[in-house]
């Protein structure tokens, strides 16, 4: 005798499989991942910009480390996790001292919200 599994049982099994998929954090940049300072004057000192990021995942987003492509750019951020659906900020400060001419610097963000790094870029020209 053949045993037939009712359709509703298959639907329940499928729903359990889908809900058992791992939940994760997802980091995205709001607006742009590139900030252009334009032309800045070396004598005026450091300049800063703020990148807004959002956790579009279902789990808290933890930023583990942030690296700059040179020591002329520093970063600040709240070390607390960013909850699902919430936003956070990364402040990047560039020191133009003894760096005349055009510049482009990368800021790499490592977190549980992306494999590898999320890269932000600052650029401009120092007079």
Residue pairs with C-beta under 8 A, 6 or more apart in sequence:
23 57
23 58
23 59
24 57
24 58
24 59
24 112
24 113
25 55
25 57
25 58
25 59
25 60
25 61
25 62
25 82
25 84
25 111
25 112
25 113
26 55
26 56
26 57
26 61
26 113
26 114
27 53
27 54
27 55
27 56
27 57
27 61
27 109
27 111
27 113
27 114
27 118
28 53
28 54
28 56
29 51
29 52
29 53
29 54
29 118
29 120
30 52
30 53
30 54
30 87
31 52
33 51
33 118
33 119
33 120
33 121
34 120
34 121
34 122
34 123
35 49
35 51
35 92
35 120
35 121
35 122
35 123
36 122
36 123
36 124
37 47
37 49
37 94
37 122
37 123
37 124
38 124
38 125
39 124
39 125
39 126
39 127
40 47
40 96
40 124
40 125
40 126
40 127
41 96
41 126
41 127
42 96
42 97
42 98
42 99
42 100
42 126
42 127
45 95
45 96
45 97
46 93
46 94
46 95
46 96
47 93
47 94
47 96
47 124
48 91
48 92
48 93
48 94
49 91
49 92
49 122
50 89
50 90
50 91
50 92
51 89
51 90
51 91
51 92
51 120
52 87
52 88
52 89
53 82
53 87
53 88
53 89
53 90
53 109
53 118
54 82
54 85
54 86
54 87
54 88
55 61
55 82
55 83
55 84
55 85
55 86
55 87
55 88
55 113
56 85
57 84
57 113
58 84
59 84
59 112
60 81
60 82
60 83
60 84
61 81
61 82
61 83
61 84
61 88
61 111
61 112
61 113
62 81
62 111
62 112
63 77
63 79
63 82
63 88
63 109
63 110
63 111
64 110
64 111
64 112
65 110
66 75
66 77
66 90
66 107
66 108
66 109
66 110
67 107
67 108
67 110
67 117
68 74
68 75
68 92
68 105
68 106
68 107
68 108
69 105
69 106
69 107
69 108
70 105
72 94
72 95
72 96
72 97
72 99
72 103
72 105
73 92
73 93
73 94
73 95
73 105
73 107
73 122
74 92
74 93
74 95
75 90
75 91
75 92
75 93
75 107
76 90
76 91
76 93
77 88
77 89
77 90
77 91
78 88
78 89
82 88
90 107
90 109
90 120
92 107
92 120
92 122
94 103
94 105
94 122
94 124
96 103
96 126
99 126
100 126
100 127
101 125
101 126
102 123
102 124
102 125
102 126
103 122
103 123
103 124
103 125
103 126
104 121
104 122
104 123
105 121
105 122
105 123
106 119
106 120
106 121
107 119
107 120
107 121
107 122
108 117
108 118
108 119
108 120
109 117
109 118
109 119
109 120
110 117
111 118
